[in-house]
Structures are given as C-alpha cells and as structure tokens.
C-alpha cells in the first residue's frame, strides 16, 4: 500500500482527491493540507495540485512580446 499526502489550496479538490484515491486499496491517505508544510512526512508520495489557469495566464503574459 502506498501512503499518499495531498496538497491543494482548494478544499473541494483536496476532498475529491482524498475520496477518489482513498477508494483504492492501493493507497492510504495519510495527510491532506493546503500547503506542503501541513502534510505528514510519513507519505510515500505527495500529490501537489496547482491551479492550471494561473500557470497558463503567467505563461501568456511572459510570451506576450514574443509574437511580434
């Protein structure tokens, strides 16, 4: 069994991932938090969720001058 920690700012996403992964006999959810500082060091794997739209916007802004 793989021990999983979930890190996500969104409480809704944390809960959904914990529920989905926890339903599998292959995983044990050992920690869930909004930041890496909040999760247990007992985890074998840390699932770190980021907001993809923030990343996409940042990339678009950085590339704005490259299209000329």
Secondary structure, DSSP 8 states (H G I E B T S, - for coil): -EEEEEE-S-HHHHHHHHHHHHTSTTEEEEEEESSGGGS-TT-SEEEE---HHHHHHHHHHHTGGGG-
